[in-house]
Amino acid sequence: MSHNLLDLMVAAKDFEALRVIKNVRFGIDSGEIVSLVGPSGCGKSTLLRIIAGLDTSYRGDVRIKDEPPHLHSRDVGLIFQEPRLLPWLTVAENVAFELGRKGRHDPYVTQLLAEVGLGDFATAYPKQLSGGMAQRVAIARGLFTQPSLLLLDEPFSAVDAFTRRRLQDLLLSVAGHHGTTLLLVTHDVNEAVYLSDRVIVLADRPGRISGQVIVDARRPRDRRNPQLAKREAEVLTLLNDGTNQFFDLSYHLAAAPPRWQAIRLSSLNFAI
């Protein structure tokens, strides 16, 4: 019997003739925060779907508390890149969707909205919210069933950099308060290192683990902590080792004048 909250072993996952995941295996302890990073198409989001029980067409075995995922559907929450709020329901009704209209009066909904800073917006509709506020609603909804494990698929990629930082700190605060274990998919190495106890790095398709980085910085964390910068560099090294299609910063550094020899990764903001 395992003592992990989650044990995952995916020997193979195919989309028709295309193999997207090969021999991925890891476990997560209760209370841990773990991030998955890797190039696009390496199976990060697919792994979340497998853990959530939304995808069963794979070879392998996934256990949550030593049992199959379908026995723990309420014990696993899922937050997507987009909030996916229903526009005809109020904020409170979206959080407690499974309760229907009764959700607007549920005391736990009131508590969750207060925790995410939206206590005064219970009767508002999604069209009245900013992107950051909508994602706060999604966090509250993800916690409504009081899951042991919360899966997050690039939850902050659609908001601006300032809002993203605020939401990162909010997530840490709320998850810590509820004792929720987090598994996060992100393309943002800075975000992965800042939030996580461990960062698991996947190589290019077929996705497989190229390594992991332990983030041993104490909490609450200072974003300027040089330890975090070192861990970011370790993650980037693993990413470069695992694919020929990821960033190669060395080319740009070698071609630049000496005064450009250092780049502070946390200060970069890419817009596409």
Secondary structure as GFF3:
##gff-version 3
##sequence-region A 1 272
A	DSSP	beta_strand	6	15	.	.	.	ID=ss1
A	DSSP	beta_strand	18	28	.	.	.	ID=ss2
A	DSSP	beta_strand	33	37	.	.	.	ID=ss3
A	DSSP	alpha_helix	44	51	.	.	.	ID=ss4
A	DSSP	beta_strand	59	64	.	.	.	ID=ss5
A	DSSP	three_ten_helix	69	75	.	.	.	ID=ss6
A	DSSP	beta_strand	76	79	.	.	.	ID=ss7
A	DSSP	alpha_helix	91	95	.	.	.	ID=ss8
A	DSSP	three_ten_helix	97	105	.	.	.	ID=ss9
A	DSSP	alpha_helix	107	115	.	.	.	ID=ss10
A	DSSP	three_ten_helix	126	128	.	.	.	ID=ss11
A	DSSP	alpha_helix	131	143	.	.	.	ID=ss12
A	DSSP	beta_strand	149	153	.	.	.	ID=ss13
A	DSSP	alpha_helix	161	178	.	.	.	ID=ss14
A	DSSP	beta_strand	181	185	.	.	.	ID=ss15
A	DSSP	alpha_helix	189	195	.	.	.	ID=ss16
A	DSSP	beta_strand	198	202	.	.	.	ID=ss17
A	DSSP	beta_strand	209	214	.	.	.	ID=ss18
A	DSSP	alpha_helix	226	242	.	.	.	ID=ss19
A	DSSP	alpha_helix	249	255	.	.	.	ID=ss20
A	DSSP	three_ten_helix	258	260	.	.	.	ID=ss21
A	DSSP	three_ten_helix	265	267	.	.	.	ID=ss22
###
